[in-house]
Amino acid sequence: MKIIFLGTGGGMPSRRRGLPAIAIKYAGSVLLFDCGESTQRQAILAGLGFKKDFKIFLTHLHGDHVLGLPGLLYTMSMLDRNDPVEIYGPVGTKEVVKSLLVTTSGMTEFPVEIIEVNEGVVCTSREYTLESIKAEHTVDSFAYRLQEKERLGKIRVEYLESIGLPRGPLWGRLQRGHAVVYKGRRITPEEAVGPPRKGRVVVYTGDTRPAERIIEFSKNADILIHDATFSHELFERAKAEGHSTAKEAAEVAAAAAVKRLYLFHISPRYDKESEHLLSEARKIFPQTYLSEDLMQVDVPYPSEED
């Protein structure tokens, strides 16, 4: 599971940052969260690739989060894509996307399926569940949580070797929960395999004020990507515009006991002093990082002690 920050700014692009877009590559799929202008170029620079399973999740319908859609879909069409693309977003997404596609004269040769979401499970697969809750912004906006399903337990190697069971298909059957018989002895998964292991969790808030619901939604996440548009000196402006300060993002991360926090949606005013935001947040939550365009982050598995 890899997170690729394609655009990390907010409002308008700057020399340092493009507009919001985050891709997660996982299990042969690409999950794209928000789609600011020039997202397709950033994806090419990052070597992302336009996978067969490509889903887009919009937090809300402000221009800096959606105006990259026509260019992205047109680029896919130019590459002779035939596979469908699913676009998820709040009520109004269908109307907005259809209006944006007028700018490409309908030049999408592949199916585009638009699904308007509410709180709860948005989509699920064999590997993960993706859920949403309402964030606290100036318009309807959603935060998303990618929850990897439990992994199989670890094989008890020493035990199986001690009883002489050869490595191979029988080990796999045991790990998948099936008992096996070897030389007249029945071996059960309970004795040969450890308990299921926790899956990884990534939370992306989109634009939001800090909120108790976001804290609960993010509990024990491996990675939290949180709105940190302003420094705390501009707290009143952040409050009025439905954004968070770096200090507030860190407070959410600490209260939610997440493993790592990435500051996101950085105002262009901090192009030359983004580290000020990082310093502000780390005073409260030391495991804070400043997201940058084209940064790539591997999501680690939870430790066995967690």
PASEBA-1860 file (N, C-alpha, C; in nm, 3 decimals):
! residues 306
1> MKIIFLGT> 0.085/-0.118/0.000/0.000/0.000/0.000/0.089/0.123/0.000 ~ 0.075/0.205/-0.103/0.159/0.323/-0.118/0.072/0.446/-0.140 ~ 0.101/0.553/-0.064/0.034/0.682/-0.083/0.122/0.770/-0.169 ~ 0.063/0.830/-0.273/0.136/0.923/-0.359/0.065/1.057/-0.353 ~ 0.133/1.157/-0.298/0.076/1.291/-0.288/0.098/1.361/-0.423 ~ -0.007/1.377/-0.501/0.005/1.438/-0.633/-0.003/1.590/-0.626 ~ -0.091/1.641/-0.541/-0.104/1.784/-0.519/-0.136/1.809/-0.374 ~ -0.065/1.901/-0.309/-0.077/1.916/-0.164/-0.118/2.056/-0.119
9> GGGMPSRR> -0.146/2.143/-0.216/-0.187/2.279/-0.181/-0.337/2.292/-0.170 ~ -0.382/2.414/-0.156/-0.525/2.439/-0.145/-0.561/2.576/-0.199 ~ -0.680/2.587/-0.255/-0.728/2.715/-0.305/-0.680/2.745/-0.445 ~ -0.549/2.764/-0.461/-0.490/2.793/-0.591/-0.352/2.730/-0.596 ~ -0.305/2.694/-0.716/-0.172/2.634/-0.725/-0.063/2.738/-0.697 ~ 0.053/2.691/-0.657/0.167/2.779/-0.631/0.291/2.719/-0.696 ~ 0.404/2.786/-0.683/0.528/2.732/-0.738/0.563/2.597/-0.675 ~ 0.528/2.582/-0.550/0.570/2.462/-0.475/0.466/2.351/-0.478
17> RGLPAIAI> 0.337/2.389/-0.485/0.232/2.289/-0.467/0.121/2.300/-0.571 ~ 0.078/2.183/-0.618/-0.041/2.176/-0.700/-0.164/2.163/-0.613 ~ -0.278/2.143/-0.678/-0.405/2.137/-0.604/-0.437/1.995/-0.560 ~ -0.529/1.980/-0.464/-0.544/1.853/-0.392/-0.569/1.730/-0.479 ~ -0.486/1.631/-0.458/-0.503/1.499/-0.520/-0.410/1.402/-0.450 ~ -0.466/1.294/-0.402/-0.388/1.191/-0.334/-0.424/1.056/-0.394 ~ -0.324/0.981/-0.436/-0.349/0.847/-0.490/-0.299/0.743/-0.391 ~ -0.375/0.636/-0.378/-0.330/0.520/-0.303/-0.325/0.401/-0.398
25> KYAGSVLL> -0.205/0.346/-0.414/-0.189/0.224/-0.495/-0.197/0.105/-0.401 ~ -0.288/0.015/-0.431/-0.308/-0.098/-0.340/-0.375/-0.213/-0.414 ~ -0.318/-0.331/-0.400/-0.379/-0.454/-0.453/-0.415/-0.442/-0.601 ~ -0.327/-0.380/-0.678/-0.351/-0.368/-0.821/-0.449/-0.260/-0.861 ~ -0.491/-0.178/-0.766/-0.588/-0.073/-0.792/-0.527/0.064/-0.763 ~ -0.590/0.168/-0.819/-0.559/0.306/-0.782/-0.685/0.369/-0.726 ~ -0.673/0.422/-0.606/-0.781/0.496/-0.543/-0.735/0.641/-0.536 ~ -0.804/0.729/-0.608/-0.766/0.870/-0.615/-0.863/0.952/-0.531
33> FDCGESTQ> -0.807/1.031/-0.439/-0.890/1.115/-0.352/-0.871/1.260/-0.393 ~ -0.979/1.319/-0.444/-0.983/1.454/-0.499/-0.900/1.462/-0.627 ~ -0.930/1.566/-0.705/-0.871/1.572/-0.840/-0.856/1.718/-0.882 ~ -0.756/1.785/-0.823/-0.729/1.923/-0.860/-0.673/1.934/-1.001 ~ -0.662/2.057/-1.050/-0.611/2.079/-1.185/-0.474/2.014/-1.205 ~ -0.452/1.961/-1.325/-0.324/1.898/-1.366/-0.292/1.770/-1.291 ~ -0.394/1.709/-1.232/-0.370/1.582/-1.164/-0.311/1.479/-1.259 ~ -0.358/1.477/-1.386/-0.307/1.376/-1.479/-0.158/1.393/-1.505
41> RQAILAGL> -0.110/1.516/-1.510/0.034/1.540/-1.532/0.113/1.494/-1.409 ~ 0.062/1.524/-1.291/0.129/1.479/-1.169/0.135/1.326/-1.162 ~ 0.026/1.262/-1.206/0.022/1.116/-1.206/0.129/1.060/-1.299 ~ 0.146/1.125/-1.415/0.249/1.080/-1.509/0.388/1.100/-1.450 ~ 0.412/1.216/-1.391/0.542/1.243/-1.329/0.573/1.143/-1.217 ~ 0.469/1.101/-1.146/0.488/1.008/-1.035/0.499/0.863/-1.080 ~ 0.475/0.838/-1.209/0.476/0.701/-1.258/0.361/0.619/-1.204 ~ 0.248/0.686/-1.181/0.135/0.620/-1.116/0.072/0.514/-1.204
49> GFKKDFKI> 0.049/0.546/-1.330/-0.019/0.453/-1.419/-0.170/0.459/-1.397 ~ -0.243/0.436/-1.504/-0.389/0.442/-1.498/-0.442/0.298/-1.498 ~ -0.446/0.239/-1.380/-0.479/0.098/-1.364/-0.620/0.066/-1.413 ~ -0.641/-0.063/-1.442/-0.772/-0.109/-1.485/-0.878/-0.073/-1.381 ~ -0.847/-0.098/-1.254/-0.939/-0.061/-1.145/-0.898/0.077/-1.094 ~ -0.971/0.179/-1.137/-0.937/0.318/-1.104/-1.062/0.384/-1.050 ~ -1.057/0.421/-0.923/-1.172/0.484/-0.857/-1.132/0.622/-0.809 ~ -1.227/0.715/-0.816/-1.203/0.853/-0.771/-1.303/0.886/-0.662
57> FLTHLHGD> -1.252/0.942/-0.551/-1.337/0.978/-0.438/-1.321/1.129/-0.412 ~ -1.429/1.202/-0.432/-1.427/1.347/-0.411/-1.477/1.378/-0.270 ~ -1.402/1.461/-0.199/-1.448/1.500/-0.064/-1.561/1.600/-0.073 ~ -1.548/1.696/-0.165/-1.653/1.796/-0.186/-1.634/1.859/-0.323 ~ -1.718/1.954/-0.358/-1.726/1.999/-0.496/-1.667/2.139/-0.519 ~ -1.585/2.188/-0.427/-1.514/2.313/-0.453/-1.417/2.293/-0.570 ~ -1.396/2.398/-0.648/-1.320/2.388/-0.771/-1.180/2.331/-0.755 ~ -1.111/2.368/-0.647/-0.973/2.321/-0.633/-0.965/2.170/-0.612
65> HVLGLPGL> -1.079/2.105/-0.586/-1.080/1.960/-0.563/-1.137/1.881/-0.680 ~ -1.195/1.949/-0.779/-1.263/1.874/-0.887/-1.225/1.917/-1.029 ~ -1.161/2.033/-1.047/-1.141/2.085/-1.182/-1.036/2.009/-1.263 ~ -0.971/1.913/-1.201/-0.878/1.828/-1.276/-0.946/1.712/-1.344 ~ -1.075/1.690/-1.316/-1.144/1.573/-1.371/-1.148/1.571/-1.524 ~ -1.186/1.681/-1.592/-1.192/1.674/-1.739/-1.058/1.634/-1.801 ~ -0.950/1.695/-1.754/-0.818/1.664/-1.809/-0.777/1.520/-1.783 ~ -0.804/1.472/-1.662/-0.768/1.334/-1.628/-0.843/1.235/-1.715
73> LYTMSMLD> -0.975/1.254/-1.726/-1.056/1.160/-1.803/-1.023/1.168/-1.952 ~ -0.995/1.289/-2.001/-0.959/1.304/-2.142/-0.826/1.236/-2.170 ~ -0.730/1.249/-2.079/-0.601/1.181/-2.096/-0.619/1.031/-2.101 ~ -0.703/0.977/-2.013/-0.731/0.834/-2.016/-0.790/0.793/-2.151 ~ -0.877/0.877/-2.204/-0.939/0.847/-2.332/-0.835/0.848/-2.444 ~ -0.742/0.943/-2.438/-0.635/0.951/-2.538/-0.546/0.827/-2.534 ~ -0.541/0.762/-2.418/-0.463/0.640/-2.403/-0.544/0.515/-2.437 ~ -0.661/0.538/-2.502/-0.747/0.428/-2.548/-0.800/0.341/-2.435
81> RNDPVEIY> -0.830/0.403/-2.324/-0.886/0.327/-2.213/-1.026/0.276/-2.250 ~ -1.054/0.152/-2.211/-1.186/0.093/-2.229/-1.253/0.060/-2.096 ~ -1.172/0.045/-1.992/-1.225/0.005/-1.862/-1.299/0.120/-1.796 ~ -1.404/0.091/-1.721/-1.481/0.198/-1.656/-1.403/0.267/-1.545 ~ -1.444/0.389/-1.515/-1.393/0.465/-1.400/-1.512/0.499/-1.313 ~ -1.497/0.473/-1.184/-1.603/0.507/-1.089/-1.566/0.635/-1.015 ~ -1.662/0.727/-1.006/-1.641/0.854/-0.935/-1.743/0.862/-0.822 ~ -1.693/0.877/-0.700/-1.778/0.887/-0.581/-1.768/1.030/-0.526
89> GPVGTKEV> -1.878/1.080/-0.475/-1.876/1.213/-0.416/-2.011/1.248/-0.356 ~ -2.021/1.365/-0.294/-2.146/1.405/-0.229/-2.257/1.432/-0.329 ~ -2.377/1.453/-0.276/-2.490/1.488/-0.362/-2.454/1.611/-0.445 ~ -2.481/1.604/-0.573/-2.443/1.709/-0.666/-2.328/1.669/-0.756 ~ -2.262/1.558/-0.722/-2.146/1.513/-0.802/-2.187/1.479/-0.945 ~ -2.301/1.414/-0.963/-2.344/1.378/-1.098/-2.357/1.501/-1.187 ~ -2.422/1.604/-1.136/-2.444/1.726/-1.214/-2.311/1.795/-1.245 ~ -2.223/1.803/-1.144/-2.095/1.871/-1.164/-2.008/1.797/-1.265
97> VKSLLVTT> -1.997/1.665/-1.250/-1.912/1.588/-1.341/-1.965/1.594/-1.484 ~ -2.095/1.581/-1.500/-2.151/1.588/-1.635/-2.126/1.725/-1.697 ~ -2.135/1.831/-1.618/-2.107/1.965/-1.670/-1.960/1.979/-1.709 ~ -1.871/1.924/-1.627/-1.728/1.933/-1.657/-1.693/1.855/-1.784 ~ -1.761/1.744/-1.807/-1.729/1.662/-1.923/-1.771/1.728/-2.054 ~ -1.857/1.830/-2.046/-1.891/1.906/-2.166/-1.766/1.971/-2.224 ~ -1.669/2.004/-2.137/-1.547/2.071/-2.183/-1.460/1.979/-2.268 ~ -1.482/1.849/-2.263/-1.407/1.756/-2.348/-1.492/1.709/-2.465
105> SGMTEFPV> -1.605/1.775/-2.486/-1.699/1.738/-2.593/-1.738/1.592/-2.585 ~ -1.748/1.544/-2.461/-1.790/1.405/-2.441/-1.685/1.304/-2.484 ~ -1.557/1.346/-2.493/-1.453/1.259/-2.546/-1.404/1.157/-2.442 ~ -1.494/1.083/-2.384/-1.455/0.972/-2.298/-1.516/0.846/-2.359 ~ -1.431/0.764/-2.413/-1.478/0.645/-2.484/-1.507/0.529/-2.389 ~ -1.478/0.548/-2.262/-1.500/0.442/-2.163/-1.613/0.483/-2.070 ~ -1.677/0.388/-2.003/-1.788/0.423/-1.913/-1.739/0.500/-1.790 ~ -1.813/0.602/-1.752/-1.789/0.677/-1.629/-1.912/0.661/-1.540
113> EIIEVNEG> -1.893/0.592/-1.428/-2.004/0.569/-1.336/-1.991/0.665/-1.219 ~ -2.099/0.738/-1.190/-2.096/0.838/-1.083/-2.188/0.792/-0.971 ~ -2.132/0.784/-0.850/-2.207/0.736/-0.734/-2.206/0.844/-0.627 ~ -2.324/0.894/-0.590/-2.332/0.994/-0.484/-2.342/0.923/-0.350 ~ -2.262/0.968/-0.256/-2.245/0.894/-0.131/-2.305/0.970/-0.013 ~ -2.322/0.896/0.094/-2.355/0.954/0.223/-2.265/0.888/0.326 ~ -2.291/0.908/0.452/-2.207/0.846/0.555/-2.223/0.694/0.554 ~ -2.116/0.625/0.583/-2.120/0.479/0.589/-2.024/0.417/0.490
121> VVCTSREY> -2.045/0.290/0.460/-1.958/0.219/0.367/-1.983/0.270/0.225 ~ -1.877/0.315/0.161/-1.886/0.368/0.025/-1.864/0.257/-0.077 ~ -1.761/0.176/-0.056/-1.736/0.062/-0.142/-1.651/-0.038/-0.067 ~ -1.651/-0.160/-0.115/-1.576/-0.265/-0.049/-1.522/-0.361/-0.153 ~ -1.413/-0.427/-0.121/-1.354/-0.527/-0.210/-1.305/-0.642/-0.123 ~ -1.240/-0.737/-0.185/-1.186/-0.850/-0.110/-1.078/-0.804/-0.013 ~ -1.009/-0.694/-0.047/-0.895/-0.650/0.033/-0.927/-0.538/0.132 ~ -1.030/-0.456/0.105/-1.051/-0.338/0.189/-1.197/-0.298/0.195
129> TLESIKAE> -1.224/-0.210/0.293/-1.352/-0.140/0.302/-1.321/0.009/0.306 ~ -1.398/0.089/0.231/-1.380/0.233/0.234/-1.507/0.297/0.287 ~ -1.491/0.376/0.394/-1.605/0.439/0.461/-1.593/0.590/0.456 ~ -1.705/0.657/0.479/-1.704/0.804/0.480/-1.787/0.856/0.597 ~ -1.750/0.974/0.644/-1.834/1.050/0.736/-1.831/1.196/0.691 ~ -1.928/1.272/0.737/-1.931/1.414/0.702/-1.824/1.488/0.780 ~ -1.749/1.570/0.708/-1.652/1.659/0.770/-1.721/1.789/0.807 ~ -1.645/1.883/0.860/-1.702/2.011/0.903/-1.643/2.122/0.819
137> HTVDSFAY> -1.706/2.147/0.703/-1.658/2.247/0.609/-1.772/2.343/0.577 ~ -1.750/2.432/0.482/-1.852/2.532/0.449/-1.958/2.477/0.353 ~ -1.931/2.361/0.293/-2.028/2.291/0.208/-2.026/2.144/0.250 ~ -2.120/2.066/0.197/-2.118/1.923/0.225/-1.984/1.865/0.184 ~ -1.917/1.799/0.279/-1.785/1.747/0.253/-1.767/1.619/0.334 ~ -1.691/1.525/0.279/-1.673/1.396/0.343/-1.526/1.367/0.371 ~ -1.502/1.301/0.483/-1.372/1.239/0.511/-1.384/1.092/0.475 ~ -1.272/1.032/0.434/-1.271/0.892/0.393/-1.171/0.811/0.476
145> RLQEKERL> -1.208/0.686/0.504/-1.117/0.594/0.575/-1.104/0.466/0.495 ~ -0.981/0.435/0.457/-0.950/0.309/0.391/-0.907/0.209/0.498 ~ -0.985/0.104/0.515/-0.959/0.002/0.617/-0.924/-0.130/0.547 ~ -0.799/-0.169/0.558/-0.759/-0.299/0.503/-0.820/-0.409/0.588 ~ -0.869/-0.513/0.524/-0.928/-0.624/0.599/-0.819/-0.702/0.671 ~ -0.860/-0.777/0.774/-0.764/-0.853/0.852/-0.680/-0.943/0.763 ~ -0.552/-0.953/0.798/-0.463/-1.044/0.726/-0.463/-1.180/0.794 ~ -0.425/-1.280/0.717/-0.416/-1.414/0.773/-0.313/-1.417/0.884
153> GKIRVEYL> -0.333/-1.506/0.981/-0.238/-1.520/1.090/-0.105/-1.577/1.042 ~ -0.003/-1.558/1.123/0.130/-1.610/1.088/0.137/-1.760/1.110 ~ 0.200/-1.828/1.016/0.226/-1.972/1.032/0.323/-1.993/1.148 ~ 0.295/-2.091/1.233/0.386/-2.127/1.342/0.491/-2.224/1.285 ~ 0.592/-2.163/1.227/0.692/-2.238/1.151/0.759/-2.345/1.235 ~ 0.806/-2.308/1.352/0.880/-2.403/1.436/0.794/-2.524/1.470 ~ 0.666/-2.499/1.498/0.577/-2.610/1.533/0.559/-2.705/1.416 ~ 0.531/-2.650/1.297/0.507/-2.736/1.181/0.634/-2.811/1.141
161> ESIGLPRG> 0.748/-2.746/1.156/0.874/-2.816/1.126/0.901/-2.926/1.229 ~ 0.860/-2.899/1.354/0.886/-2.999/1.459/0.805/-3.126/1.439 ~ 0.688/-3.116/1.374/0.607/-3.236/1.350/0.628/-3.292/1.210 ~ 0.719/-3.226/1.135/0.760/-3.280/1.007/0.670/-3.249/0.890 ~ 0.577/-3.154/0.905/0.489/-3.120/0.792/0.568/-3.040/0.689 ~ 0.583/-3.092/0.566/0.666/-3.022/0.466/0.600/-2.892/0.420 ~ 0.684/-2.793/0.392/0.634/-2.666/0.338/0.564/-2.691/0.204 ~ 0.462/-2.612/0.177/0.391/-2.629/0.051/0.243/-2.605/0.066
169> PLWGRLQR> 0.163/-2.669/-0.019/0.018/-2.645/-0.021/-0.050/-2.669/0.113 ~ -0.002/-2.767/0.191/-0.069/-2.795/0.319/-0.053/-2.678/0.416 ~ 0.060/-2.611/0.412/0.078/-2.492/0.495/-0.022/-2.384/0.454 ~ -0.039/-2.368/0.323/-0.134/-2.268/0.274/-0.276/-2.298/0.317 ~ -0.314/-2.425/0.312/-0.450/-2.462/0.355/-0.471/-2.430/0.502 ~ -0.371/-2.461/0.583/-0.381/-2.430/0.726/-0.396/-2.279/0.748 ~ -0.318/-2.200/0.676/-0.324/-2.055/0.694/-0.458/-1.998/0.650 ~ -0.522/-2.065/0.556/-0.653/-2.020/0.509/-0.768/-2.076/0.593
177> GHAVVYKG> -0.733/-2.147/0.702/-0.836/-2.189/0.798/-0.888/-2.330/0.781 ~ -0.818/-2.414/0.706/-0.863/-2.552/0.684/-0.772/-2.651/0.757 ~ -0.831/-2.748/0.822/-0.753/-2.855/0.884/-0.696/-2.945/0.775 ~ -0.581/-3.007/0.803/-0.521/-3.101/0.708/-0.486/-3.230/0.781 ~ -0.470/-3.336/0.704/-0.428/-3.465/0.760/-0.295/-3.502/0.696 ~ -0.198/-3.534/0.781/-0.064/-3.570/0.733/-0.015/-3.692/0.811 ~ 0.010/-3.802/0.737/0.055/-3.929/0.796/-0.039/-3.973/0.908 ~ -0.169/-3.959/0.881/-0.269/-4.004/0.976/-0.297/-3.908/1.089
185> RRITPEEA> -0.227/-3.794/1.093/-0.246/-3.696/1.201/-0.325/-3.577/1.150 ~ -0.427/-3.542/1.224/-0.507/-3.424/1.187/-0.448/-3.301/1.253 ~ -0.420/-3.200/1.170/-0.359/-3.076/1.219/-0.459/-2.963/1.195 ~ -0.490/-2.887/1.298/-0.591/-2.782/1.287/-0.525/-2.644/1.272 ~ -0.597/-2.548/1.212/-0.544/-2.411/1.201/-0.514/-2.350/1.338 ~ -0.594/-2.386/1.438/-0.576/-2.327/1.573/-0.438/-2.360/1.630 ~ -0.386/-2.477/1.600/-0.256/-2.514/1.655/-0.141/-2.473/1.563 ~ -0.171/-2.449/1.435/-0.063/-2.425/1.339/-0.049/-2.279/1.296
193> VGPPRKGR> -0.150/-2.197/1.326/-0.150/-2.059/1.275/-0.188/-1.964/1.388 ~ -0.121/-1.848/1.393/-0.153/-1.747/1.492/-0.284/-1.677/1.459 ~ -0.328/-1.587/1.546/-0.454/-1.515/1.524/-0.445/-1.421/1.405 ~ -0.559/-1.384/1.345/-0.558/-1.286/1.234/-0.489/-1.158/1.277 ~ -0.425/-1.093/1.182/-0.350/-0.971/1.210/-0.424/-0.848/1.157 ~ -0.410/-0.738/1.229/-0.480/-0.616/1.193/-0.439/-0.567/1.055 ~ -0.536/-0.512/0.983/-0.507/-0.447/0.856/-0.468/-0.302/0.878 ~ -0.419/-0.239/0.773/-0.377/-0.099/0.782/-0.495/-0.004/0.761
201> VVVYTGDT> -0.481/0.116/0.817/-0.588/0.216/0.809/-0.529/0.351/0.768 ~ -0.588/0.410/0.664/-0.550/0.545/0.620/-0.675/0.632/0.622 ~ -0.665/0.750/0.682/-0.777/0.844/0.687/-0.737/0.973/0.618 ~ -0.825/1.022/0.530/-0.807/1.150/0.462/-0.927/1.237/0.494 ~ -0.903/1.352/0.555/-1.014/1.434/0.603/-1.075/1.523/0.497 ~ -0.999/1.554/0.389/-1.045/1.662/0.303/-1.043/1.793/0.380 ~ -1.119/1.892/0.335/-1.124/2.022/0.402/-1.216/2.011/0.524 ~ -1.165/2.048/0.639/-1.248/2.035/0.759/-1.195/2.118/0.874
209> RPAERIIE> -1.285/2.155/0.962/-1.248/2.202/1.094/-1.219/2.078/1.181 ~ -1.139/2.093/1.286/-1.121/1.979/1.377/-1.255/1.946/1.441 ~ -1.281/1.818/1.457/-1.412/1.777/1.510/-1.400/1.644/1.582 ~ -1.482/1.627/1.684/-1.482/1.502/1.761/-1.512/1.383/1.669 ~ -1.600/1.401/1.573/-1.635/1.291/1.482/-1.514/1.250/1.399 ~ -1.429/1.347/1.362/-1.307/1.314/1.288/-1.210/1.237/1.377 ~ -1.202/1.276/1.504/-1.116/1.204/1.598/-1.159/1.059/1.610 ~ -1.288/1.037/1.630/-1.338/0.899/1.644/-1.316/0.820/1.516
217> FSKNADIL> -1.337/0.884/1.403/-1.320/0.819/1.273/-1.175/0.778/1.248 ~ -1.082/0.853/1.309/-0.939/0.832/1.285/-0.871/0.749/1.392 ~ -0.943/0.701/1.491/-0.883/0.630/1.604/-0.785/0.523/1.558 ~ -0.661/0.535/1.607/-0.556/0.435/1.587/-0.519/0.413/1.440 ~ -0.551/0.510/1.354/-0.513/0.496/1.213/-0.362/0.492/1.199 ~ -0.316/0.421/1.098/-0.172/0.418/1.072/-0.126/0.550/1.013 ~ -0.209/0.611/0.928/-0.176/0.741/0.870/-0.302/0.827/0.866 ~ -0.289/0.949/0.914/-0.395/1.050/0.906/-0.344/1.163/0.819
225> IHDATFSH> -0.419/1.194/0.713/-0.388/1.308/0.626/-0.493/1.414/0.657 ~ -0.451/1.523/0.719/-0.547/1.620/0.775/-0.525/1.759/0.719 ~ -0.633/1.827/0.692/-0.633/1.969/0.654/-0.546/2.047/0.754 ~ -0.451/2.123/0.699/-0.368/2.213/0.781/-0.339/2.338/0.698 ~ -0.445/2.403/0.656/-0.435/2.512/0.560/-0.353/2.629/0.614 ~ -0.369/2.660/0.743/-0.307/2.779/0.800/-0.226/2.746/0.925 ~ -0.140/2.839/0.963/-0.078/2.833/1.095/-0.178/2.887/1.197 ~ -0.150/2.864/1.324/-0.250/2.899/1.425/-0.264/3.051/1.444
233> ELFERAKA> -0.170/3.128/1.392/-0.187/3.274/1.396/-0.311/3.317/1.320 ~ -0.353/3.235/1.223/-0.471/3.266/1.143/-0.589/3.178/1.183 ~ -0.598/3.149/1.310/-0.705/3.063/1.361/-0.843/3.115/1.322 ~ -0.867/3.244/1.338/-0.999/3.299/1.310/-1.034/3.284/1.162 ~ -0.936/3.301/1.074/-0.963/3.283/0.932/-0.990/3.135/0.902 ~ -0.911/3.047/0.963/-0.935/2.903/0.944/-1.077/2.867/0.986 ~ -1.118/2.919/1.099/-1.252/2.890/1.151/-1.359/2.941/1.055 ~ -1.341/3.062/1.005/-1.441/3.122/0.915/-1.451/3.047/0.783
241> EGHSTAKE> -1.339/2.993/0.735/-1.336/2.930/0.603/-1.352/2.778/0.609 ~ -1.373/2.725/0.729/-1.396/2.581/0.740/-1.271/2.498/0.723 ~ -1.157/2.550/0.767/-1.030/2.479/0.759/-0.970/2.459/0.899 ~ -0.859/2.390/0.904/-0.789/2.368/1.030/-0.651/2.431/1.024 ~ -0.597/2.462/1.140/-0.458/2.505/1.148/-0.370/2.382/1.172 ~ -0.240/2.399/1.154/-0.147/2.288/1.177/-0.155/2.241/1.323 ~ -0.168/2.335/1.414/-0.180/2.301/1.556/-0.304/2.217/1.581 ~ -0.416/2.255/1.521/-0.540/2.181/1.540/-0.531/2.041/1.479
249> AAEVAAAA> -0.467/2.029/1.361/-0.449/1.897/1.300/-0.369/1.807/1.394 ~ -0.267/1.861/1.456/-0.185/1.783/1.550/-0.266/1.742/1.672 ~ -0.353/1.830/1.718/-0.438/1.796/1.833/-0.533/1.681/1.800 ~ -0.585/1.681/1.678/-0.671/1.571/1.634/-0.590/1.441/1.631 ~ -0.471/1.447/1.574/-0.386/1.328/1.564/-0.353/1.271/1.701 ~ -0.322/1.359/1.796/-0.288/1.314/1.931/-0.410/1.251/1.999 ~ -0.525/1.316/1.986/-0.646/1.263/2.049/-0.689/1.131/1.988 ~ -0.662/1.112/1.859/-0.701/0.989/1.790/-0.596/0.879/1.803
257> AVKRLYLF> -0.480/0.913/1.861/-0.371/0.816/1.880/-0.331/0.750/1.748 ~ -0.318/0.832/1.643/-0.274/0.777/1.514/-0.123/0.755/1.519 ~ -0.073/0.680/1.421/0.071/0.653/1.417/0.147/0.770/1.354 ~ 0.093/0.822/1.242/0.161/0.931/1.172/0.058/1.030/1.119 ~ 0.096/1.158/1.118/0.012/1.265/1.067/0.083/1.332/0.950 ~ 0.010/1.353/0.840/0.062/1.430/0.727/-0.023/1.556/0.710 ~ 0.042/1.672/0.720/-0.026/1.799/0.700/-0.053/1.818/0.551 ~ -0.172/1.867/0.517/-0.217/1.870/0.378/-0.300/1.996/0.353
265> HISPRYDK> -0.321/2.027/0.225/-0.402/2.144/0.184/-0.337/2.272/0.236 ~ -0.208/2.288/0.203/-0.129/2.398/0.254/-0.153/2.525/0.172 ~ -0.185/2.634/0.239/-0.209/2.760/0.170/-0.083/2.807/0.097 ~ -0.098/2.869/-0.022/0.019/2.920/-0.095/0.099/3.022/-0.015 ~ 0.040/3.085/0.084/0.113/3.185/0.164/0.233/3.124/0.236 ~ 0.234/2.988/0.249/0.343/2.923/0.322/0.446/2.858/0.229 ~ 0.448/2.897/0.103/0.542/2.835/0.010/0.686/2.843/0.058 ~ 0.723/2.955/0.118/0.861/2.972/0.162/0.881/2.942/0.310
273> ESEHLLSE> 0.772/2.910/0.379/0.785/2.884/0.523/0.693/2.772/0.569 ~ 0.681/2.668/0.486/0.596/2.555/0.524/0.646/2.487/0.651 ~ 0.777/2.493/0.672/0.833/2.428/0.789/0.781/2.490/0.919 ~ 0.732/2.613/0.910/0.670/2.676/1.027/0.548/2.596/1.070 ~ 0.471/2.548/0.973/0.354/2.465/1.005/0.398/2.334/1.069 ~ 0.504/2.276/1.016/0.555/2.150/1.070/0.601/2.167/1.214 ~ 0.672/2.274/1.239/0.720/2.300/1.375/0.604/2.320/1.472 ~ 0.503/2.392/1.428/0.385/2.417/1.511/0.317/2.286/1.548
281> ARKIFPQT> 0.305/2.196/1.452/0.235/2.070/1.477/0.319/1.974/1.562 ~ 0.448/1.970/1.538/0.533/1.874/1.609/0.548/1.904/1.758 ~ 0.521/2.027/1.796/0.521/2.059/1.940/0.413/1.980/2.013 ~ 0.309/1.943/1.940/0.196/1.869/1.998/0.201/1.722/1.961 ~ 0.236/1.694/1.836/0.237/1.555/1.787/0.366/1.534/1.709 ~ 0.468/1.477/1.772/0.601/1.466/1.709/0.603/1.386/1.579 ~ 0.512/1.291/1.564/0.513/1.207/1.443/0.436/1.276/1.329 ~ 0.464/1.404/1.310/0.400/1.483/1.206/0.495/1.503/1.090
289> YLSEDLMQ> 0.440/1.497/0.968/0.519/1.518/0.847/0.446/1.617/0.757 ~ 0.524/1.688/0.678/0.467/1.787/0.586/0.456/1.722/0.449 ~ 0.337/1.709/0.395/0.321/1.649/0.263/0.377/1.742/0.157 ~ 0.436/1.683/0.053/0.492/1.758/-0.059/0.446/1.692/-0.189 ~ 0.434/1.770/-0.293/0.395/1.715/-0.423/0.492/1.606/-0.467 ~ 0.437/1.495/-0.513/0.510/1.378/-0.564/0.579/1.297/-0.454 ~ 0.555/1.331/-0.329/0.604/1.248/-0.219/0.533/1.113/-0.222 ~ 0.609/1.005/-0.199/0.552/0.872/-0.194/0.580/0.808/-0.059
297> VDVPYPSE> 0.478/0.749/0.002/0.488/0.697/0.137/0.434/0.554/0.140 ~ 0.516/0.460/0.183/0.469/0.324/0.204/0.395/0.318/0.338 ~ 0.281/0.254/0.339/0.202/0.240/0.462/0.248/0.112/0.532 ~ 0.310/0.124/0.649/0.364/0.004/0.716/0.253/-0.079/0.779 ~ 0.278/-0.207/0.793/0.185/-0.291/0.866/0.191/-0.257/1.015 ~ 0.079/-0.267/1.086/0.083/-0.245/1.231/0.175/-0.349/1.295 ~ 0.243/-0.307/1.400/0.328/-0.403/1.471/0.241/-0.502/1.543 ~ 0.296/-0.616/1.573/0.217/-0.722/1.638/0.171/-0.681/1.777
305> ED> 0.238/-0.579/1.837/0.200/-0.536/1.971/0.079/-0.445/1.970 ~ 0.049/-0.384/1.853/-0.061/-0.286/1.845/-0.196/-0.355/1.863
END
